[in-house]
Amino acid sequence: MSSDKPTVVLVHGAFADASSYAEVIPRLIARGLDVVAPAVPNRSLIGDAAYVASVVRQIPGPVVLVGHSYGGAVITVAGTEDNVKALVYLAGYALEAGESLGELQGRFPDSDLAEALVYTPFPVEGSTGTDVSVRPDRFPAIFAADVDSGLAAVLAVSQRPLAAQAFAEAAPAAAWKTKPSWGLVASSDHTINPDVERYGYERAGMTTVEVDSSHLVMLSHPGRVVDLIEEAVRATSD
């Protein structure tokens, strides 16, 4: 990878994996940008942020860090790495330092997601953790209403769950306090209340756009997502 221009690092959210950027990645590459889309463990906010930060540190040159959904919380912490020059939030959580996902969501009415969650125990170091996922039959309408129905059905049964622990952990830092940031509100989002997105972005003083989209804006409106990422790249490359 070249070190004279930003590398775009795409961080996926809960109930998804890096393939949620499948429509965005080729467009970014076609525009001459280096791209990395790591697999986020989705085990804990602090642990996931540490993993993404380790990926970022190994990239030569500047980074534009992009986070979708829960990935927004991850980049809020991981974005404190020195070579991160900008943050881009896609229908994401922009946490304040000391704030958890549960606390930010609790300021607003629940989305349709709340009553469609499934809690499944899993073994962890001699104890038991809890995985959180979305009922497959509810996933398309809540997560991907404007995505091809066949693809939405595949995504529904190939979810990457989020450990419940991640909802309660407080962000130890908020990178948007020192890094220029952009935010996209998915105004037809049924996974995260769009007001949660708006509140976090406004509090952070971000440059914000709104798109009439479901939660998976990267698949339904990839062109709008790429335009926003490119805006951040240009602004931090001048």
C-alpha positions as CSV (number, residue, x, y, z in Angstrom):
1,M,0.0,0.0,0.0
2,S,1.2,3.5,-0.7
3,S,1.8,5.8,2.2
4,D,1.2,9.2,0.4
5,K,-2.6,9.0,0.5
6,P,-5.1,7.8,3.1
7,T,-6.0,4.2,3.4
8,V,-9.7,3.7,4.0
9,V,-10.4,1.2,6.8
10,L,-14.0,-0.1,6.8
11,V,-15.2,-1.3,10.2
12,H,-18.5,-3.3,10.1
13,G,-21.1,-3.4,12.8
14,A,-23.1,-5.9,14.8
15,F,-25.1,-8.7,13.1
16,A,-22.9,-8.3,10.0
17,D,-19.4,-8.8,8.7
18,A,-17.0,-7.1,6.2
19,S,-19.1,-8.3,3.3
20,S,-21.6,-5.5,4.2
21,Y,-19.1,-3.2,2.3
22,A,-19.2,-5.4,-0.8
23,E,-20.7,-2.6,-2.9
24,V,-18.5,0.1,-1.5
25,I,-15.1,-1.6,-1.7
26,P,-14.9,-1.9,-5.5
27,R,-16.0,1.7,-6.0
28,L,-13.3,2.9,-3.6
29,I,-10.7,0.8,-5.3
30,A,-11.8,2.1,-8.7
31,R,-11.2,5.6,-7.4
32,G,-7.6,4.8,-6.6
33,L,-7.9,4.3,-2.9
34,D,-6.3,1.6,-0.8
35,V,-8.9,-0.2,1.3
36,V,-8.8,-2.5,4.4
37,A,-11.9,-4.2,5.7
38,P,-11.0,-6.2,8.8
39,A,-13.2,-8.8,10.5
40,V,-14.2,-7.3,13.9
41,P,-14.5,-9.9,16.7
42,N,-17.8,-8.3,18.0
43,R,-16.9,-9.5,21.5
44,S,-16.5,-6.3,23.5
45,L,-16.2,-2.6,22.7
46,I,-12.8,-2.2,24.3
47,G,-11.4,-5.4,22.9
48,D,-12.8,-4.8,19.4
49,A,-11.4,-1.2,19.4
50,A,-8.0,-2.5,20.5
51,Y,-8.1,-5.0,17.6
52,V,-9.0,-2.4,15.0
53,A,-6.4,0.0,16.5
54,S,-3.8,-2.8,16.0
55,V,-4.8,-3.0,12.3
56,V,-4.6,0.7,11.9
57,R,-1.1,1.0,13.5
58,Q,0.3,-1.5,10.9
59,I,-0.9,0.6,8.0
60,P,1.8,3.0,6.6
61,G,0.6,6.5,6.3
62,P,-2.7,8.2,7.1
63,V,-6.0,6.4,7.6
64,V,-9.6,7.4,7.1
65,L,-11.5,5.2,9.6
66,V,-15.1,4.3,8.6
67,G,-17.6,2.7,11.0
68,H,-21.1,1.3,10.4
69,S,-23.6,0.9,13.3
70,Y,-21.7,-0.6,16.3
71,G,-18.6,0.0,14.2
72,G,-19.2,3.7,14.9
73,A,-18.6,3.0,18.6
74,V,-15.5,1.0,17.7
75,I,-13.9,3.8,15.6
76,T,-14.8,6.3,18.4
77,V,-12.2,4.5,20.5
78,A,-9.8,3.1,17.9
79,G,-9.7,6.5,16.1
80,T,-7.4,7.9,18.7
81,E,-4.5,6.2,16.9
82,D,-2.0,8.8,15.6
83,N,-2.3,8.0,11.9
84,V,-6.1,8.3,11.9
85,K,-6.8,11.6,10.1
86,A,-10.6,11.4,9.8
87,L,-13.7,9.5,11.0
88,V,-16.8,8.6,9.0
89,Y,-19.9,7.3,10.7
90,L,-22.5,5.4,8.7
91,A,-25.8,5.0,10.6
92,G,-23.5,4.7,13.6
93,Y,-23.0,5.3,17.3
94,A,-20.9,8.3,18.1
95,L,-20.3,7.8,21.8
96,E,-19.0,10.3,24.3
97,A,-16.0,9.3,26.5
98,G,-17.4,7.4,29.5
99,E,-20.6,6.5,27.7
100,S,-21.9,3.1,26.7
101,L,-24.1,2.0,23.8
102,G,-26.9,1.3,26.3
103,E,-26.7,4.7,27.8
104,L,-26.7,6.5,24.4
105,Q,-29.6,4.4,23.1
106,G,-31.5,4.9,26.4
107,R,-31.9,8.6,25.7
108,F,-34.4,7.8,22.9
109,P,-37.3,5.5,22.2
110,D,-36.4,2.0,21.1
111,S,-36.2,1.1,17.5
112,D,-38.0,-2.0,16.0
113,L,-34.8,-4.0,16.7
114,A,-35.4,-4.1,20.5
115,E,-38.2,-6.7,20.3
116,A,-36.6,-8.8,17.6
117,L,-33.3,-9.7,19.4
118,V,-32.3,-13.3,20.3
119,Y,-30.1,-14.0,23.2
120,T,-27.9,-17.2,23.0
121,P,-25.4,-18.4,25.6
122,F,-21.9,-19.3,24.6
123,P,-18.9,-20.7,26.5
124,V,-16.1,-18.3,27.4
125,E,-13.1,-19.1,29.6
126,G,-14.9,-21.5,31.9
127,S,-18.0,-19.2,32.2
128,T,-20.9,-18.3,30.0
129,G,-21.4,-15.2,27.8
130,T,-24.4,-14.1,25.8
131,D,-24.5,-13.6,22.1
132,V,-27.1,-11.1,20.7
133,S,-28.5,-11.5,17.2
134,V,-31.6,-10.6,15.2
135,R,-34.5,-13.1,14.5
136,P,-33.8,-14.2,10.9
137,D,-37.4,-13.7,9.9
138,R,-37.4,-10.1,11.2
139,F,-33.9,-9.2,9.9
140,P,-34.8,-8.1,6.3
141,A,-37.5,-5.6,7.4
142,I,-35.5,-4.2,10.3
143,F,-32.0,-4.3,8.9
144,A,-32.2,-4.4,5.1
145,A,-35.7,-3.2,3.9
146,D,-34.3,-1.6,0.7
147,V,-31.7,-4.3,0.0
148,D,-32.4,-7.1,-2.6
149,S,-34.6,-9.6,-0.9
150,G,-32.5,-12.6,-1.8
151,L,-29.3,-11.0,-0.4
152,A,-31.2,-9.9,2.7
153,A,-32.2,-13.5,3.3
154,V,-28.6,-14.6,3.1
155,L,-27.5,-11.9,5.5
156,A,-30.2,-12.9,7.9
157,V,-28.8,-16.4,8.3
158,S,-25.1,-15.4,8.3
159,Q,-25.1,-12.9,11.1
160,R,-22.0,-12.2,13.1
161,P,-23.6,-11.8,16.6
162,L,-22.5,-9.2,19.1
163,A,-21.7,-10.2,22.7
164,A,-24.0,-8.5,25.2
165,Q,-21.0,-7.3,27.1
166,A,-20.4,-4.7,24.3
167,F,-23.6,-2.9,25.1
168,A,-22.5,-2.1,28.7
169,E,-18.8,-1.1,28.3
170,A,-18.1,2.6,28.4
171,A,-15.9,4.2,25.7
172,P,-12.6,5.1,27.3
173,A,-12.1,7.9,24.7
174,A,-13.9,9.8,21.9
175,A,-11.7,10.3,18.9
176,W,-14.1,12.8,17.3
177,K,-13.0,15.4,19.9
178,T,-9.7,15.7,18.1
179,K,-10.3,14.3,14.6
180,P,-12.5,15.8,11.8
181,S,-15.6,13.6,11.5
182,W,-18.4,13.0,9.0
183,G,-21.7,11.3,9.7
184,L,-24.5,9.7,7.6
185,V,-28.0,9.4,9.1
186,A,-30.1,6.6,7.6
187,S,-33.4,8.4,8.0
188,S,-35.5,5.2,7.4
189,D,-33.4,3.1,9.9
190,H,-35.4,0.6,11.9
191,T,-32.3,-0.9,13.6
192,I,-31.0,2.3,15.3
193,N,-33.4,5.2,16.0
194,P,-32.2,7.8,13.5
195,D,-32.4,10.4,16.4
196,V,-29.6,8.4,18.1
197,E,-27.5,9.0,15.1
198,R,-28.4,12.7,14.8
199,Y,-27.8,13.3,18.4
200,G,-24.3,11.8,18.4
201,Y,-23.3,13.5,15.2
202,E,-24.6,16.9,16.4
203,R,-22.9,16.6,19.7
204,A,-19.6,15.8,17.9
205,G,-20.0,18.8,15.5
206,M,-19.8,16.5,12.5
207,T,-20.4,17.3,8.9
208,T,-23.7,15.4,8.4
209,V,-25.8,14.1,5.6
210,E,-29.1,12.3,5.6
211,V,-30.1,9.5,3.2
212,D,-33.5,7.9,3.0
213,S,-32.2,4.4,3.7
214,S,-32.5,1.3,5.8
215,H,-29.7,0.5,8.2
216,L,-27.6,-1.2,5.6
217,V,-26.9,2.0,3.7
218,M,-23.7,0.7,2.3
219,L,-25.6,-1.9,0.3
220,S,-28.6,0.1,-0.7
221,H,-26.9,3.5,-1.4
222,P,-23.2,2.7,-2.0
223,G,-22.7,5.7,-4.1
224,R,-23.8,8.1,-1.4
225,V,-21.5,6.3,1.1
226,V,-18.5,6.5,-1.3
227,D,-19.1,10.2,-1.9
228,L,-19.0,10.9,1.8
229,I,-15.9,8.8,2.3
230,E,-14.2,10.7,-0.6
231,E,-15.2,14.0,1.0
232,A,-13.3,13.0,4.2
233,V,-10.4,11.8,2.1
234,R,-10.1,15.0,0.2
235,A,-10.5,17.2,3.3
236,T,-7.6,15.4,5.0
237,S,-5.4,15.1,2.0
238,D,-5.1,18.9,1.2
